[in-house]
C-alpha cells in the first residue's frame, strides 16, 4: 500500500480505503503474503480485468481521436510533456 500510495499521491490510509472498496465491489481479490500475514496482496478479479480492458480500449480510441484532431506530431509532444510531469 505504501508504494502504491506514493505513486498515486495518496496517504497509505486513503489507499487502503480505496483498496477495501475495490475488493468489496469485486474488482480486486485480496490475499495475505505467505511470509507475512500483515501484508495485503491484491490481484485483479475477472471483473477487474474486464473493466481494465474496457478502459484501455476506450482510452486508445479517445487518444486516436485527439491525435487526429491536433496531428500526430503535436499529440506526441503533448504525451511527452505529460510524461515529464508524472
MOPAC internal coordinates of N, CA, C and O (Angstrom, degrees):
PM7 1SCF
backbone

  N    0.0000 0     0.00 0     0.00 0    0    0    0
  C    1.4454 1     0.00 0     0.00 0    1    0    0
  C    1.5232 1   111.54 1     0.00 0    2    1    0
  O    1.2310 1   120.99 1   140.13 1    3    2    1
  N    1.3145 1   115.70 1   -39.87 1    3    2    1
  C    1.4608 1   119.50 1  -177.01 1    5    3    2
  C    1.5229 1   111.12 1   -60.86 1    6    5    3
  O    1.2310 1   120.33 1   133.45 1    7    6    5
  N    1.3279 1   116.98 1   -46.55 1    7    6    5
  C    1.4668 1   120.62 1  -178.54 1    9    7    6
  C    1.5192 1   110.96 1   -66.14 1   10    9    7
  O    1.2310 1   120.13 1   135.57 1   11   10    9
  N    1.3228 1   117.36 1   -44.43 1   11   10    9
  C    1.4566 1   120.91 1   179.80 1   13   11   10
  C    1.5304 1   110.60 1   -64.68 1   14   13   11
  O    1.2310 1   120.52 1   137.69 1   15   14   13
  N    1.3101 1   116.60 1   -42.31 1   15   14   13
  C    1.4700 1   120.76 1   178.92 1   17   15   14
  C    1.5238 1   110.79 1   -59.67 1   18   17   15
  O    1.2310 1   120.36 1   139.27 1   19   18   17
  N    1.3217 1   116.92 1   -40.73 1   19   18   17
  C    1.4665 1   120.58 1   179.77 1   21   19   18
  C    1.5225 1   110.97 1   -64.64 1   22   21   19
  O    1.2310 1   120.22 1   141.01 1   23   22   21
  N    1.3259 1   117.18 1   -38.99 1   23   22   21
  C    1.4615 1   121.16 1  -179.10 1   25   23   22
  C    1.5267 1   110.94 1   -64.98 1   26   25   23
  O    1.2310 1   120.13 1   138.71 1   27   26   25
  N    1.3147 1   117.36 1   -41.29 1   27   26   25
  C    1.4709 1   120.08 1  -176.75 1   29   27   26
  C    1.5197 1   113.07 1   -93.71 1   30   29   27
  O    1.2310 1   120.12 1   179.04 1   31   30   29
  N    1.3216 1   117.37 1    -0.96 1   31   30   29
  C    1.4597 1   121.12 1   175.57 1   33   31   30
  C    1.5162 1   113.94 1    76.09 1   34   33   31
  O    1.2310 1   120.34 1  -143.50 1   35   34   33
  N    1.3104 1   116.95 1    36.50 1   35   34   33
  C    1.4614 1   122.01 1   178.71 1   37   35   34
  C    1.5252 1   109.16 1  -119.51 1   38   37   35
  O    1.2310 1   120.73 1   -15.45 1   39   38   37
  N    1.3126 1   116.21 1   164.55 1   39   38   37
  C    1.4577 1   119.14 1   171.67 1   41   39   38
  C    1.5242 1   108.68 1   -75.50 1   42   41   39
  O    1.2310 1   120.97 1   -20.54 1   43   42   41
  N    1.3053 1   115.74 1   159.46 1   43   42   41
  C    1.4619 1   120.63 1   177.81 1   45   43   42
  C    1.5280 1   110.45 1   -60.84 1   46   45   43
  O    1.2310 1   120.55 1   141.72 1   47   46   45
  N    1.3093 1   116.55 1   -38.28 1   47   46   45
  C    1.4618 1   120.89 1  -179.56 1   49   47   46
  C    1.5349 1   110.71 1   -65.42 1   50   49   47
  O    1.2310 1   120.36 1   135.82 1   51   50   49
  N    1.3231 1   116.93 1   -44.18 1   51   50   49
  C    1.4624 1   120.86 1   179.23 1   53   51   50
  C    1.5298 1   110.54 1   -64.29 1   54   53   51
  O    1.2310 1   120.67 1   139.19 1   55   54   53
  N    1.3319 1   116.33 1   -40.81 1   55   54   53
  C    1.4575 1   120.04 1   178.45 1   57   55   54
  C    1.5261 1   110.12 1   -63.33 1   58   57   55
  O    1.2310 1   120.54 1   141.25 1   59   58   57
  N    1.3092 1   116.58 1   -38.75 1   59   58   57
  C    1.4601 1   120.84 1   177.11 1   61   59   58
  C    1.5182 1   111.87 1   -61.71 1   62   61   59
  O    1.2310 1   120.60 1   141.23 1   63   62   61
  N    1.3362 1   116.46 1   -38.77 1   63   62   61
  C    1.4622 1   120.68 1   178.45 1   65   63   62
  C    1.5291 1   110.88 1   -66.91 1   66   65   63
  O    1.2310 1   120.64 1   138.77 1   67   66   65
  N    1.3244 1   116.37 1   -41.23 1   67   66   65
  C    1.4595 1   120.47 1   177.79 1   69   67   66
  C    1.5254 1   109.64 1   -62.60 1   70   69   67
  O    1.2310 1   120.55 1   134.50 1   71   70   69
  N    1.3308 1   116.56 1   -45.50 1   71   70   69
  C    1.4625 1   120.23 1   179.96 1   73   71   70
  C    1.5220 1   111.05 1   -61.74 1   74   73   71
  O    1.2310 1   120.04 1   137.65 1   75   74   73
  N    1.3151 1   117.53 1   -42.35 1   75   74   73
  C    1.4634 1   121.49 1   178.68 1   77   75   74
  C    1.5285 1   110.59 1   -61.02 1   78   77   75
  O    1.2310 1   120.54 1   137.61 1   79   78   77
  N    1.3278 1   116.58 1   -42.39 1   79   78   77
  C    1.4630 1   120.64 1   177.28 1   81   79   78
  C    1.5296 1   110.59 1   -61.60 1   82   81   79
  O    1.2310 1   120.34 1   133.31 1   83   82   81
  N    1.3452 1   116.95 1   -46.69 1   83   82   81
  C    1.4596 1   120.61 1  -177.46 1   85   83   82
  C    1.5287 1   112.32 1   -65.90 1   86   85   83
  O    1.2310 1   120.20 1   147.10 1   87   86   85
  N    1.3222 1   117.22 1   -32.90 1   87   86   85
  C    1.4688 1   120.63 1   174.02 1   89   87   86
  C    1.5275 1   109.27 1   -66.08 1   90   89   87
  O    1.2310 1   120.60 1   132.07 1   91   90   89
  N    1.3239 1   116.46 1   -47.93 1   91   90   89
  C    1.4618 1   121.22 1   179.99 1   93   91   90
  C    1.5168 1   113.47 1   -61.96 1   94   93   91
  O    1.2310 1   120.57 1   147.14 1   95   94   93
  N    1.3370 1   116.51 1   -32.86 1   95   94   93
  C    1.4599 1   121.43 1  -179.53 1   97   95   94
  C    1.5257 1   112.22 1   -82.83 1   98   97   95
  O    1.2310 1   120.54 1   173.65 1   99   98   97
  N    1.3293 1   116.57 1    -6.35 1   99   98   97
  C    1.4595 1   119.88 1   176.69 1  101   99   98
  C    1.5119 1   115.97 1    89.56 1  102  101   99
  O    1.2310 1   119.92 1  -169.29 1  103  102  101
  N    1.3380 1   117.77 1    10.71 1  103  102  101
  C    1.4608 1   120.76 1   179.65 1  105  103  102
  C    1.5259 1   112.58 1   -87.73 1  106  105  103
  O    1.2310 1   120.54 1   154.60 1  107  106  105
  N    1.3245 1   116.58 1   -25.40 1  107  106  105
  C    1.4637 1   122.08 1   179.53 1  109  107  106
  C    1.5134 1   110.12 1  -126.38 1  110  109  107
  O    1.2310 1   121.38 1   -26.49 1  111  110  109
  N    1.3245 1   114.96 1   153.51 1  111  110  109
  C    1.4545 1   122.82 1   170.09 1  113  111  110
  C    1.5144 1   107.15 1  -111.77 1  114  113  111
  O    1.2310 1   120.65 1   -35.17 1  115  114  113
  N    1.3078 1   116.35 1   144.83 1  115  114  113
  C    1.4664 1   120.79 1  -175.84 1  117  115  114
  C    1.5252 1   110.39 1  -120.75 1  118  117  115
  O    1.2310 1   121.22 1   -46.15 1  119  118  117
  N    1.3193 1   115.27 1   133.85 1  119  118  117
  C    1.4569 1   123.56 1   173.83 1  121  119  118
  C    1.5223 1   108.04 1  -131.17 1  122  121  119
  O    1.2310 1   121.03 1    -8.73 1  123  122  121
  N    1.2915 1   115.63 1   171.27 1  123  122  121
  C    1.4645 1   121.16 1   171.23 1  125  123  122
  C    1.5181 1   108.06 1  -103.50 1  126  125  123
  O    1.2310 1   120.91 1   -31.31 1  127  126  125
  N    1.3174 1   115.87 1   148.69 1  127  126  125
  C    1.4603 1   119.74 1   176.20 1  129  127  126
  C    1.5222 1   108.32 1   -65.18 1  130  129  127
  O    1.2310 1   119.43 1   -43.49 1  131  130  129
  N    1.3205 1   118.70 1   136.51 1  131  130  129
  C    1.4676 1   120.45 1  -176.39 1  133  131  130
  C    1.5271 1   113.66 1   -61.81 1  134  133  131
  O    1.2310 1   120.28 1   149.16 1  135  134  133
  N    1.3194 1   117.06 1   -30.84 1  135  134  133
  C    1.4658 1   119.96 1  -177.03 1  137  135  134
  C    1.5286 1   113.11 1   -94.44 1  138  137  135
  O    1.2310 1   119.99 1   169.94 1  139  138  137
  N    1.3416 1   117.62 1   -10.06 1  139  138  137
  C    1.4643 1   120.66 1   179.10 1  141  139  138
  C    1.5195 1   108.70 1  -153.89 1  142  141  139
  O    1.2310 1   120.35 1   -79.50 1  143  142  141
  N    1.2959 1   116.94 1   100.50 1  143  142  141
  C    1.4666 1   122.75 1  -174.70 1  145  143  142
  C    1.5352 1   113.44 1   -64.16 1  146  145  143
  O    1.2310 1   119.87 1   166.31 1  147  146  145
  N    1.3202 1   117.85 1   -13.69 1  147  146  145
  C    1.4682 1   120.67 1   178.25 1  149  147  146
  C    1.5209 1   112.19 1   -75.46 1  150  149  147
  O    1.2310 1   120.44 1   160.52 1  151  150  149
  N    1.3145 1   116.77 1   -19.48 1  151  150  149
  C    1.4617 1   122.08 1  -176.26 1  153  151  150
  C    1.5243 1   109.89 1   -88.63 1  154  153  151
  O    1.2310 1   121.07 1   -54.97 1  155  154  153
  N    1.3377 1   115.56 1   125.03 1  155  154  153
  C    1.4632 1   121.35 1   176.26 1  157  155  154
  C    1.5249 1   109.15 1   -84.82 1  158  157  155
  O    1.2310 1   120.94 1   -51.37 1  159  158  157
  N    1.3020 1   115.81 1   128.63 1  159  158  157
  C    1.4614 1   121.64 1   175.11 1  161  159  158
  C    1.5201 1   106.86 1  -110.34 1  162  161  159
  O    1.2310 1   120.60 1   -58.82 1  163  162  161
  N    1.3115 1   116.46 1   121.18 1  163  162  161
  C    1.4562 1   121.98 1  -176.38 1  165  163  162
  C    1.5234 1   110.47 1  -110.26 1  166  165  163
  O    1.2310 1   121.22 1   -39.73 1  167  166  165
  N    1.3288 1   115.28 1   140.27 1  167  166  165
  C    1.4670 1   122.17 1   178.34 1  169  167  166
  C    1.5221 1   107.86 1  -134.14 1  170  169  167
  O    1.2310 1   120.45 1   -31.18 1  171  170  169
  N    1.3197 1   116.74 1   148.82 1  171  170  169
  C    1.4561 1   119.73 1   172.99 1  173  171  170
  C    1.5244 1   109.17 1   -66.87 1  174  173  171
  O    1.2310 1   120.79 1   -42.54 1  175  174  173
  N    1.3167 1   116.10 1   137.46 1  175  174  173
  C    1.4603 1   121.05 1   171.84 1  177  175  174
  C    1.5253 1   107.65 1   -82.98 1  178  177  175
  O    1.2310 1   120.29 1    -3.16 1  179  178  177
  N    1.3196 1   117.05 1   176.84 1  179  178  177
  C    1.4691 1   120.44 1   176.00 1  181  179  178
  C    1.5302 1   109.27 1   -58.76 1  182  181  179
  O    1.2310 1   120.66 1   138.01 1  183  182  181
  N    1.3297 1   116.34 1   -41.99 1  183  182  181
  C    1.4685 1   120.80 1   177.92 1  185  183  182
  C    1.5253 1   110.80 1   -63.10 1  186  185  183
  O    1.2310 1   120.14 1   138.10 1  187  186  185
  N    1.3238 1   117.33 1   -41.90 1  187  186  185
  C    1.4622 1   121.81 1   178.00 1  189  187  186
  C    1.5130 1   112.38 1   -62.86 1  190  189  187
  O    1.2310 1   120.57 1   139.16 1  191  190  189
  N    1.3318 1   116.52 1   -40.84 1  191  190  189
  C    1.4694 1   120.11 1   177.83 1  193  191  190
  C    1.5287 1   110.76 1   -65.50 1  194  193  191
  O    1.2310 1   120.75 1   139.80 1  195  194  193
  N    1.3411 1   116.18 1   -40.20 1  195  194  193
  C    1.4623 1   120.46 1  -179.95 1  197  195  194
  C    1.5288 1   110.90 1   -63.27 1  198  197  195
  O    1.2310 1   120.46 1   133.33 1  199  198  197
  N    1.3227 1   116.72 1   -46.67 1  199  198  197
  C    1.4660 1   120.55 1  -179.52 1  201  199  198
  C    1.5217 1   110.32 1   -65.73 1  202  201  199
  O    1.2310 1   119.85 1   139.21 1  203  202  201
  N    1.3211 1   117.90 1   -40.79 1  203  202  201
  C    1.4607 1   121.58 1   178.73 1  205  203  202
  C    1.5226 1   110.36 1   -60.73 1  206  205  203
  O    1.2310 1   120.56 1   136.72 1  207  206  205
  N    1.3279 1   116.54 1   -43.28 1  207  206  205
  C    1.4632 1   120.62 1   178.41 1  209  207  206
  C    1.5304 1   110.96 1   -62.66 1  210  209  207
  O    1.2310 1   120.08 1   136.27 1  211  210  209
  N    1.3278 1   117.45 1   -43.73 1  211  210  209
  C    1.4634 1   121.14 1   178.69 1  213  211  210
  C    1.5274 1   111.60 1   -61.87 1  214  213  211
  O    1.2310 1   120.73 1   137.95 1  215  214  213
  N    1.3228 1   116.21 1   -42.05 1  215  214  213
  C    1.4729 1   120.44 1   179.29 1  217  215  214
  C    1.5263 1   110.39 1   -64.03 1  218  217  215
  O    1.2310 1   120.15 1   135.04 1  219  218  217
  N    1.3223 1   117.31 1   -44.96 1  219  218  217
  C    1.4652 1   120.60 1  -179.81 1  221  219  218
  C    1.5228 1   111.39 1   -63.45 1  222  221  219
  O    1.2310 1   120.50 1   139.34 1  223  222  221
  N    1.3395 1   116.64 1   -40.66 1  223  222  221
  C    1.4673 1   119.73 1   177.38 1  225  223  222
  C    1.5273 1   110.66 1   -62.38 1  226  225  223
  O    1.2310 1   120.43 1   135.53 1  227  226  225
  N    1.3245 1   116.78 1   -44.47 1  227  226  225
  C    1.4640 1   120.95 1  -179.44 1  229  227  226
  C    1.5305 1   111.00 1   -64.55 1  230  229  227
  O    1.2310 1   120.31 1   136.27 1  231  230  229
  N    1.3281 1   117.01 1   -43.73 1  231  230  229
  C    1.4646 1   120.50 1   179.47 1  233  231  230
  C    1.5243 1   111.06 1   -63.34 1  234  233  231
  O    1.2310 1   120.22 1   143.43 1  235  234  233
  N    1.3099 1   117.18 1   -36.57 1  235  234  233
  C    1.4641 1   120.80 1   177.55 1  237  235  234
  C    1.5272 1   110.03 1   -61.97 1  238  237  235
  O    1.2310 1   120.63 1   136.43 1  239  238  237
  N    1.3328 1   116.40 1   -43.57 1  239  238  237
  C    1.4711 1   120.37 1   178.56 1  241  239  238
  C    1.5281 1   110.81 1   -65.18 1  242  241  239
  O    1.2310 1   120.20 1   135.95 1  243  242  241
  N    1.3283 1   117.22 1   -44.05 1  243  242  241
  C    1.4664 1   120.94 1  -179.65 1  245  243  242
  C    1.5219 1   110.29 1   -62.42 1  246  245  243
  O    1.2310 1   120.45 1   134.62 1  247  246  245
  N    1.3248 1   116.75 1   -45.38 1  247  246  245
  C    1.4649 1   119.48 1  -179.13 1  249  247  246
  C    1.5167 1   111.24 1   -65.04 1  250  249  247
  O    1.2310 1   119.66 1   144.39 1  251  250  249
  N    1.3105 1   118.25 1   -35.61 1  251  250  249
  C    1.4683 1   120.76 1   177.00 1  253  251  250
  C    1.5255 1   110.20 1   -65.15 1  254  253  251
  O    1.2310 1   120.43 1   140.85 1  255  254  253
  N    1.3295 1   116.79 1   -39.15 1  255  254  253
  C    1.4650 1   120.33 1   177.18 1  257  255  254
  C    1.5238 1   110.94 1   -64.44 1  258  257  255
  O    1.2310 1   120.84 1   136.47 1  259  258  257
  N    1.3262 1   116.00 1   -43.53 1  259  258  257
  C    1.4644 1   119.37 1   179.42 1  261  259  258
  C    1.5244 1   111.02 1   -62.92 1  262  261  259
  O    1.2310 1   120.73 1   136.02 1  263  262  261
  N    1.3247 1   116.22 1   -43.98 1  263  262  261
  C    1.4694 1   120.23 1   179.77 1  265  263  262
  C    1.5232 1   110.40 1   -62.45 1  266  265  263
  O    1.2310 1   120.71 1   142.79 1  267  266  265
  N    1.3118 1   116.24 1   -37.21 1  267  266  265
  C    1.4609 1   119.79 1   178.50 1  269  267  266
  C    1.5276 1   110.77 1   -66.66 1  270  269  267
  O    1.2310 1   120.27 1   142.66 1  271  270  269
  N    1.3222 1   117.10 1   -37.34 1  271  270  269
  C    1.4759 1   121.08 1  -178.30 1  273  271  270
  C    1.5206 1   112.58 1   -70.26 1  274  273  271
  O    1.2310 1   120.25 1   139.23 1  275  274  273
  N    1.3311 1   117.14 1   -40.77 1  275  274  273
  C    1.4708 1   119.15 1  -174.36 1  277  275  274
  C    1.5218 1   113.21 1  -107.61 1  278  277  275
  O    1.2310 1   120.14 1   174.07 1  279  278  277
  N    1.3063 1   117.33 1    -5.93 1  279  278  277
  C    1.4599 1   121.60 1  -177.93 1  281  279  278
  C    1.5288 1   110.53 1    97.01 1  282  281  279
  O    1.2310 1   121.44 1   -37.46 1  283  282  281
  N    1.3129 1   114.85 1   142.54 1  283  282  281
  C    1.4700 1   119.19 1  -174.87 1  285  283  282
  C    1.5277 1   112.77 1   -64.52 1  286  285  283
  O    1.2310 1   120.33 1   145.04 1  287  286  285
  N    1.3319 1   116.97 1   -34.96 1  287  286  285
  C    1.4713 1   119.88 1   179.88 1  289  287  286
  C    1.5316 1   111.01 1   -66.23 1  290  289  287
  O    1.2310 1   120.51 1   131.92 1  291  290  289
  N    1.3268 1   116.64 1   -48.08 1  291  290  289
  C    1.4641 1   120.01 1   179.41 1  293  291  290
  C    1.5237 1   110.87 1   -64.11 1  294  293  291
  O    1.2310 1   120.45 1   141.70 1  295  294  293
  N    1.3286 1   116.74 1   -38.30 1  295  294  293
  C    1.4578 1   119.07 1   179.87 1  297  295  294
  C    1.5303 1   110.48 1   -66.82 1  298  297  295
  O    1.2310 1   120.00 1   142.66 1  299  298  297
  N    1.3229 1   117.60 1   -37.34 1  299  298  297
  C    1.4678 1   120.85 1   177.59 1  301  299  298
  C    1.5328 1   110.28 1   -62.76 1  302  301  299
  O    1.2310 1   120.41 1   140.90 1  303  302  301
  N    1.3150 1   116.81 1   -39.10 1  303  302  301
  C    1.4708 1   120.64 1   176.89 1  305  303  302
  C    1.5256 1   109.95 1   -63.88 1  306  305  303
  O    1.2310 1   120.54 1   134.33 1  307  306  305
  N    1.3261 1   116.58 1   -45.67 1  307  306  305
  C    1.4600 1   121.97 1   177.64 1  309  307  306
  C    1.5240 1   110.86 1   -55.41 1  310  309  307
  O    1.2310 1   120.39 1   133.28 1  311  310  309
  N    1.3332 1   116.86 1   -46.72 1  311  310  309
  C    1.4610 1   120.59 1   179.77 1  313  311  310
  C    1.5374 1   111.20 1   -64.32 1  314  313  311
  O    1.2310 1   120.36 1   141.61 1  315  314  313
  N    1.3044 1   116.91 1   -38.39 1  315  314  313
  C    1.4659 1   120.68 1   178.54 1  317  315  314
  C    1.5225 1   110.76 1   -63.58 1  318  317  315
  O    1.2310 1   120.54 1   136.97 1  319  318  317
  N    1.3253 1   116.57 1   -43.03 1  319  318  317
  C    1.4643 1   120.94 1   179.05 1  321  319  318
  C    1.5271 1   109.23 1   -63.68 1  322  321  319
  O    1.2310 1   119.62 1   135.91 1  323  322  321
  N    1.3225 1   118.33 1   -44.09 1  323  322  321
  C    1.4643 1   120.37 1   177.11 1  325  323  322
  C    1.5248 1   111.43 1   -59.03 1  326  325  323
  O    1.2310 1   120.95 1   140.38 1  327  326  325
  N    1.3190 1   115.79 1   -39.62 1  327  326  325
  C    1.4630 1   119.93 1   177.35 1  329  327  326
  C    1.5213 1   112.74 1   -61.58 1  330  329  327
  O    1.2310 1   120.80 1   142.82 1  331  330  329
  N    1.3196 1   116.07 1   -37.18 1  331  330  329
  C    1.4666 1   120.48 1   178.21 1  333  331  330
  C    1.5254 1   111.46 1   -67.47 1  334  333  331
  O    1.2310 1   120.66 1   146.14 1  335  334  333
  N    1.3280 1   116.35 1   -33.86 1  335  334  333
  C    1.4711 1   120.06 1   179.96 1  337  335  334
  C    1.5167 1   111.73 1   -72.77 1  338  337  335
  O    1.2310 1   120.40 1   149.15 1  339  338  337
  N    1.3370 1   116.84 1   -30.85 1  339  338  337
  C    1.4606 1   120.81 1  -177.57 1  341  339  338
  C    1.4655 1   110.97 1   -79.36 1  342  341  339
  O    1.2310 1   120.10 1   180.00 1  343  342  341

